[in-house]
Amino acid sequence: MPTADQGNSQTPMSGKPAPVRSTPPRAYAVYPPHVTDVEILGYVVDVNDIPYSRDIGRSSILGDKVFYQFGDTFCKDRKGDFVGTVCHTCAAVPNLMQPTSSRYTDIQSNGIVAQFIPFTANEVAFEEKHDENHGRVTLWSFGGIAEDTPASGRGWCWFEIGEIFDDYSCKNLGTGLVRVHLDPDSGYVTTYRSEDPIFGPQEPHWGTFNTLVQGGYVYVWGSSNDDVVLGRVPVEQALDRTAYQYWNGVAYTSDPTHAKPVLTGFAQGQIYRSQLFQPGQGMDYVFIGVNRTGDSKVIMSVAPNLEGPWVDFWAILTATGIDYPDPYRYCMFPHPWAFREQDGVLLITWCEQWPGGVVAGKVSFAMGKSPPVTSGPVPAKKQDPSSASMGKSPPVTSGPAPAKKQDPSSASSASSAGPSS
């Protein structure tokens, strides 16, 4: 029997033709991207109502759950008194309909939140030798958890290893890797770490900028000075240094010294396969992040492949704080699980400076038709994200008050640079 979708109709007993019903074509976000509205949803908070000061706020899907990963977390007890700093924590999202609500599953009786990535014996000794005001170990991950296969509950997490001293000097100790397991019954996440870094301090921080699993590989983006480089490794061989391959601008090679930058000038961000723009038109992959200039702008780019080329960068909005608006915001991350990208809506978070937190904004994009993106070859000159192609999409200011919609006609910026943690 023919269907209405085939463009045919049936003639009922009355002799009158039945109306032809068809599904209207799906709309997509226009390109260049244009933000029509930003609604500040407030801070990403914990259900225990303790107002933690914390940063990063990158989210990942593991099993059937979503988790936020945070950097330096300033823990408090029930009375609100500060009890200590933990360099890396992880919280579950109990209800996906409430994307700004998270829950720590392991808190000590004194209020200290359990550390997501465990210290090695040497790091414990360093912490015991130095009090918190004179030196501490940092284990920071901005690249999320890369799940082996969807809903498997097993994944990998790369992280930067460092030491910070009382004069704010930092010592880079390389890149570590932990195995992550989700217990489907309890909802608890366990991490297993080897003693030695997988990459040394003179190498890029592979996997700590971004990770993405596709076609049996974990693709790992890592910062190398001002550049971001790309590598990949079979999912089951992430601990094997010899199994990694590196993008040289044309193909993947086993020589890490041949890795070519895919991005330049970005502090943090995320690359993911998106449903925001029309597929097959050069916009299948989206980058959202922040540059190193301290201007608090949320920057977007699109590419036909995860390798890029990433050519045009658009400042889609300028992030401001809620309780701590100065001096600048950082750690801009998208969370496509929170809302339907098909409706042109995306949750984006950013961080305030200490003692602030992670701010969440519900961002709406203009919908319509767009011409295909023809980015062409990567230009020989490195792209400067602080100035490239940003005048074509007016920035939108996120406002200072929660639960109020923003006025896209206004904008603000800041001048300092560098994250607090």
N, C-alpha and C positions, 0 to 999 in steps of 0.2 A: 504494500500500500504506500503510495507516495506521501510525503510529509510536507508540512508548510515550509520547512527550511529548504526544500527542493524547488520552491517557487511554483508549485502546483496547488490547485484547489479542488475540492470535491463539491458536487452539486447535490444538495439535500433534496428531500421529497418535495419541498415547496417549489423547486425549480430555480431558486435564487442561489447564486454561487456563494459559498462560504468565504468569509474574509481570509485573506492570506496573512498569516502571522510570521514574523521573522524577528530574530534577535538583533537588536541594534549593535553595530560594531563597538567594541570596547574603546574607550578613550585612553589616551596616554598623555603623560606630562609633555609639555612643549619643550623644545630645545632650540636655542639656549634656555636653560632653566630659569623660571621666574617664580619666586615665592610670593604667594598672595596673602598669607596669614601665618603668624606664629603665635601659638598659645602656650604660655609658660605654665607647665603643670606643677611646678614646685621642685623641691629636691627629691633625689632618689633616697628614700628614707628606710629605716629598719622598723619592722613591726613592733619591736620592743620599745619604741618611742624614745630611745636614747639618741640625741642629736650628734652623731659622729661627724667629725671633720675628716674627710677622706677625699682622694682624687682618683684619677684614671676613669673608672666606670665603664670599661669595655664589657660587652655582654657576649655570651656564647651559648649555643644549644648543645646539651649533652643528654643523651637518652631522650626522654620526653619532657625534659625540664630546661629552663633558662637560668643562667647564672650570671651575676655581675662580678667582675674582678676589680678590686680596688688596690691602689697603691698605699702609701703611708696612711694608716688609719689610727687616729688619735682616740684611744679607748677611754670610756668613762664608766663609772659605776652608776647604780640606780639613783644616787644622790646628785649625779651630774659632775662629780669630781674627776679630774684627769687621773688615770691610773697607769698609762704607758702607751708607747707607740709600737704598732705592728706594721712591718713594711709591706705586707701583701695579704689581703684577706679576700674571701669569696663568699657571696651570699646568693641564695636561691630566690627566684621570683615565685611566690606561692600561687599567685593568681595572675594569669596573663592579661586579664581584663583590667588589672591595676599595675601597669608596667613600671610605676615609680615606687612600688612597695617591694622591699626585699627582706630576707630573713637569714640571719646568721644561725647556723645549726649547732655551733660549738662555741660557747662562751664560758670562761672559767668563773668561779664564784667571786673572784675579785674584780670582774668586769673586763678582763683581757680577752679579746677575740682571738680564736685559734688562728695560727698562721697557716696560709694555704700551702706555701712551698716550705718544706722543713729546712732548717739549718743543718749544715754538715758539722762534724766534730770541731773542725778548725774555726768555723764561724761562731759556734757556741763559745769557744775559748776566747775569741776576739770580743764577743759581747760581754763576757765575764770580766775581761781585762779593762774594758772601757765602759764607763757609765754612759747613759744615753746622751748626756750633754757634751761628751768629749769624743765620741766616735761610735758608729754603729754600722751594721751590715745592711745593705739594701738588696732586695730581690724583686725587681720590677718587671712586669710583663704588660706590654701594650698590644700584643698580637693575638690575644684570646686563646681559647682552647680549640685545637683542631681535632674534631671527632673522626675516628677511623672511617666509619660508615654511618649513615643516618640511623639514629635510634640505637646504636650499639652500646652507648654508655662508656666507651673507652676512647681516650684521645691523648694528645700530646700538648705540652705547654712549654714554649721557650721563654727564657727570662734573662734579663741583664743582672750580672753579679757585680756589686760594688761595695765600697766602703766610703763613708762620709765622716769628716772630722769636724771638730768644733770651729775651725776657721772656714768652714764650708767648702774646703777642698775635697775633691772626689777622686777615688782610685778605681779605675776600671779593671775588673778581674776576669772579664770574658762573658761567655754565654752558657747558661745551663739549660738542662732539659729534664722535665719530669713526666712520668706516666700518670695519667689521670683515670681513675675508675669511679663510676657511679654505681652505688648499691641501689637497685631499683626498688627494693622493699623499704629501706629506711630513708632513702633520699640523701644519704651522706656521700660526700665525695672524698676519696682517698688519693693522695699523691705519693709516688715512689720516685726517689731521686738518687742518682749516683753521686759519688764524692767529687769527681773531676768535672770541670767545664768541658762541654763538647766543642766549643770554639774558644780560642784564646783572646786576650785583650787587644791584640793588634789586628784582629779580623773583624769583619762586619758582625753586628749583632743579629745573625740570621734568625728569623722567626719571631723576633721581638717587636717588629713594626706591624706585621700583618701575617696571617696564615689563612689558607683556603685549601680545602680538599677537593680534588677533581680528578677523575680518571685513574684512581689508584695512587695518586701522588699527593703529598702535602706540599703546597707551594708556600715558600717562606721568604718574606720580604724582610730585609734587615738594613739598619742605618749604618752608613759608612761615612763619617764626617758629615758633610752637608748633603750627601746623596743617599738614595734608597736603591738597593740592588735586590735582585730576585734570584732565588734558587728553588730547587725542588728535590724531593726524596721519596721513594716508595714508602707508603704509610707504615708498612711493617718493618722498615729498616731505618727508622729515624735516628737510632742510636749509633748507626754505622757511618762514620765520617766518609768512608770511601764510596758510599752509595749516593752522595749528594751530587747534583748537577747544577750548573750556574748559567744564567741567561747572558749571552754575549752580544745581544742586540739582534741576532739572526737565528740562533739555535742554542740548545743547551750543551754545555761542555763540562768535562770533569775538572777543569782547571779553574779554581776560584779567582785567580788573578785576572782572568779574562772577563769577569762579570762587568757589565756596563750598566750605568744608572738608568732606571726607569722613571724615577722622580728625583727632583732636586729642590732643596729648600724647605722641606716639610718636617715638622717636629713629631707629629702623631697623625694617625688617620687609619682608615679602613678601606680596603678594596673588596668588593663582593659582587656576585651575580645578581642583578637587579631586575625587578619587574615594573619599574617606574616608567621607563621609556619603551617605545615600540621596538620589539625584537627584530634582529636582522638588519638594523639600520645603523650599525656602528656604535650602539649605545647599550650593549648587553652588560657591560661591566661599569660599575660606578665607583668613583673614589670620593670620599668625604673626609676632610681633615683640616689641619691648621698649619700655617707656615711658621717660620722661625722668627718673624719680625715683631711678634707681640702685639699685633693689631686686633686680635680677638675675632677675626673674620672666619666664618665657616666657609670652606672652599670646596667646590664640587668640580669633578671632571668626569668624562665618559670615554670609553674605549671599546673597540670591537672584540678585543681579546684581553685576557688577564695580564699579558705581557705589555699591553698598550697597543699603539702608542698613545700616551697621555699628552695631549698637545695644548688644548684650551682649558683654562682654569677660570672658574666663575666664583666670585664672592657673593654667595646667595643670602647671607645675613651676617650681622655683627652681633655677637653674643655679649650680653651684659649679665651682671650678677643679680642676686636677690638681696641678701643681707650684706654681702661683701662685694660691691661693684668694682672695686679698684684693686690692682691697676690694670689687669688684663686677664683673659680667660684662655684656657688651653685644653688639650685632650678632647677634641671634637670627635664623636663617634656616632654612626647611625645604628639604629636597632630595627631592622625591617620586620622582625617578628611581632612588634607591638601593634602596628596598624596595617591596613591593607594598602600596599603600594599601588595596587590597581586602582584605588580611589584617589591617588595623588597625595597621599598622606604618609609622612615618615616621622618617627621619633628620633630626635637628635639630642645628644647630651654634651655638656661641656663642664669644665671645672672652674670654680673660683679659687683664688689664692687662699692659703691658710689664714684664718680658721674656717674657711667656707667649706662647701661641699660640691656635689655633682648636681647640676641643674638640668632639668628635662624640658624640652620644647617640642610641641606637636606642630610640625611644619607642613603647610599645605602648598601644593604646586599648581600653577595654571595648567589646565588640560586642553588638548587640541591636537592638531596635526603638525608634524615637523618634517622638514626635508631630511634625507639621509645625511649622516655625518661623514664627510670625506676628509679624514684627517691627513692622509698621505703619509709619506715617510717621516720618521723622527728627524727633526732639524738637527744639524750638527752642533749648533750653539745650544748650551744648556738653557732650559726654561727657567725664568725667574718667577716663581709663583706669587711674589709680592706685587707684581705689576702686570703679568700676562693676562690679557683678554678679560680684565675684571670690570671694565667700564660699561660692558654691554648689558649687564644684569644688575639692576640697582639693589644695593644691600638693604636688608631689612633689620631693623633694630629689635632685639628681644628686650622686653621691658622689665622693670624691677619688681613687679608684684606678681605673685602666683595667681593662676586661674583667671588671668585677664588677657584678652586678646591684644596682639600687638598692632601698632600702626606701621605698615610697611613703608610709609613715606619718610620716616625718620631714621637716622643712623648715628652710631657713636663708635669711637675707637679708643685704643690705648697705645702707650708708647713703650712700655717695658718689654723685655724678652726673657724667655726661658721659664720652664716649669719650676714650681716650688720644691718638688720632690726629686 
